[in-house]
Amino acid sequence: MDKNSIIGLALIGLLLVGYSIYTQPSDEEIAAQQKSADSLAALEVEKAATQEAVAASLDEIAKVDTSLLDSASIAEIDNQLKTRYGVLAPAAAGQEIKTTIKTDVLELTFSNKGGVPVKANLLDYSTYDSLPLILFDEETARLGYEFTYPSLGNLNTSDFYFAQSKSDFELSGEDSKQIAFTLNMEGGRKIENIYTINGNSYEVGIETRFTDVDGVVTSPKLIWEMSGKHNEKGIDQERNNSTIFYKVEGDGRDYLSETGEDDDEIENKDLQWLAFKQHFFSAILIPKSEIGDGAKLESYPYTEENPDLNQYYKAELPIDPSGGSTVLSADLYFGPNDYKILKEYGNELDKVINLGWGIFGWVNKWVVIPIFDWLETTGLSYGIIILILTVLIKLALSPLTLKNYVSSAKMRVLKPEIDEINEKHKDSDPMKKQQATMELYRKTGVSPFSGCIPMLIQLPILYAMFRFFPSSIQLRHESFLWADDLSSYDSIYDLPMYVPAYGDHISLFTILMAISMFFYTIYNTNQMPQQNQPGMPNMKVIMYIFPFMMLFFFNNFASGLSYYYFLANVFSIGQMLVIKNFFIDEEKIHAQLQENKKKKAKQGKSRFQKKLEEMAKQRGINPN
C-alpha cells in the first residue's frame, strides 16, 4: 500500500468519527428515548396483566353488593357481565352461600356457587391424628359442567351462582330429603342439580336437568377433579393404594397405575361406575343413565413436596343432552372402602378393594373374609382374631402339610440310593443318570414333584393374606400390643433419618416375622435332601438371605400382615415338630419303598412303558 492510500484511509476514518460525534444524541435526547422505551415496555406488561385479570375482575364485579351502588354503576356492571356471559349473566353475579346437611354418617357442605357438594366429612371416622376425616373440601375438589357457549368460549357451571331450595338441615334413619340448585338464565333457560340425601347412607342421589339451553350449551362434559387428603399413618402406602378405579359396559373392573402417572380414554362404551379411590375411602360416581363414551381419566401420586396430599384424580365425562332434559342421573358414594357395603351395589363395585386377581381374590372373598367377619362377632380384639384366623387356616391346611412332609421324608430315605446312582454315572452321559434316577422313582412309587402340589395349593392363601390385611378397613386404627394401627406399620423406634429402601422407623412385628422365617427355613431345609448341582447356586444360602430381605420389604407394610406371617411361621414350625415326632417313621417308609421295588420287579414293565419302547424301536432308538 502506497503513501497516498494510507492518507486517504486516514481521512475517511476521521470523517466517520467526526460524523458519529456530530450525530450523537444529547443527554436530554437519550433520556427521552429511554423514557419512551420504558413506557412501551410498561404498556405491554399492563396489557398482558389486563388480559390475564379480565376473568378475575369480572368475578370480583360479580361479588359486588349492588345495594351500595347507584343505578349507573349497576347498569355498567350488568353490561360487563352481559358482554362476557351472555344469557348466563344473571347467574354470574352473587354471594356464595354454603349449606350444611348432616346425616347419621355424613356431614355434607353444598355451595350455591356451582350448585355442588364442596365438602364431605365422614362422621364415623377420623384421621390418624384424630382429626375429622374430610374426604374432600373446596380446596381439594372441583365438580361442574364445562361447555362451549358459541362466540363466548368455554364456561363452567362451577363459576356461576345457583338458586337453592333449602337451607341447613339434619336427617337420620330412613328419612330422605331433596335439595335443589338452579342456574337461571335469561329467557327461562336453566340448569338444575337435584340431590337426594338419605339419613343413614353414604349415598347421595344426583339428577341434572338442562332446560331450553340449545344454542347456549354445546359439547357439555362433566369435569370432576379431586386431590386426596393425607389421612393415614403411612403416606407412602396410602399413595400406593390410591388411584382411579372404573368399570365400563362389557368389561371387568379396571384401574390406572397406583404408583405413577397414568391416563386412559374410554371409547364407544358407557361408564358403569368411576371411583376416586384412596386407601380406605372413596368418592364414587355410579351413573343410572348413559354416560362416559369418550371419557378421559387421569391420575398421579403427589410427591414428597406435598405431604398433605396423596393422589390427584381427574375425569372428563362427555354428556349427551339430546336424550331429554335429564342429562345425568346417578348416585354419588362418599364413604369407606368396606367390602360388605360396596358388595351390596353389585356390578363389581366391591373390586374397588384390591383383594387380588383370579384365585387370590376368590380365596379372600369366599374363605378369608367370611371367617374374619364371623370372628368379628365375638367381640375379641383384632390381634386375637388374627391369631384365631391363623390357627384355623393352618389346621385346615394340615393334611397338605402332612402330605408335603411325607414326600420330603421319602426323598430323604431315597437319598443314599440316588447318591449311588450319581456316583455310578458321574463320568457317563447325563441322560443315563437321569433315566436311572427316574427308574428308581418308578420302582419305589415316589414322585419328586409330589411335595410341590401341596405347596402350590397353599400359595393362594399366602398371597390372599398379602392383599387382605393392607386392604381391611376393620383393622384401621385398631391397636394390639405395641402396634397402634394394625392397618399400618408398627414402630418401636423412630430413626433420626430416612434409610433408603427401609424407612425411618423399626418395625418389631417385621423383625419377629423375619426371625421366625429364618428358623423355619433352617428347620425346613434340614428336612429336605440337598442335591446341589455343579455350577448351580447354593440354595441354602439363598433361602437364608430371604428372611433378611423381608426386613426391608415389610418394614412399611401393615403390621397386621407381619403379625399374621409371624404366627403362621411359628405354627408351621410346631406342625413340623408334631408331624416328625408322631406321624413320620422313616424306617417304615424305607421298608415300604423297598417292598414297592419288589412288587414292581414282579410286575415287570407296564403296558404303557412297553408301548413307549416299541415306538422307540420303530424310530431306530435303543430304549436300553
Secondary structure, DSSP 8 states (H G I E B T S, - for coil): --HHHHHHHHHHHHHHHHHHHHH---HHHHHHHHHHHHHHHHHHHHHHHHHHHHHHHHHHHHHS-GGGS-HHHHHHHHHHHHHHHGGGHHHHS----EEEEE-SSEEEEEETBTTEEEEEEEEEEE-TTS-EEEEE-TTTEEEEEEEEETTTEEEEGGGSB-EES--SEE--TT-EEEEEEEEE-GGG-EEEEEEEEETT-SEEEEEEEEES-TTT-EEEEEEEEEEEE--SS-HHHHHHT-EEEEEETTS--EE--SSS-EEEE--SS-EEEEEEE-SSEEEEEEESS---TT-EEEEEE--TT-TTEEEEEEEEEE--GGG-SEEEEEEEEEEE--HHHHHTT-TTGGGGS---STHHHHHIIIIIHHHHHHHHTTT--HHHHHHHHHHHHHHHTHHHHHHHHHHHHHHHHHHHHHHHHHHHTTTS-HHHHHHHHHHHHHHHT--TTTTHHHHHHHHHHHHHHHHHHHH-GGGTT--BTTBS-TTS---SEEEEEEETTTEEEE-HHHHHHHHHHHHHHHHHHHTS-----TTS--HHHHHHHHHHHHHHHSTTS-HHHHHHHHHHHHHHHHHHHHHHHHT--HHHHHHHHHHHHHHHHHH-S-HHHHHHHHHHHHTT----
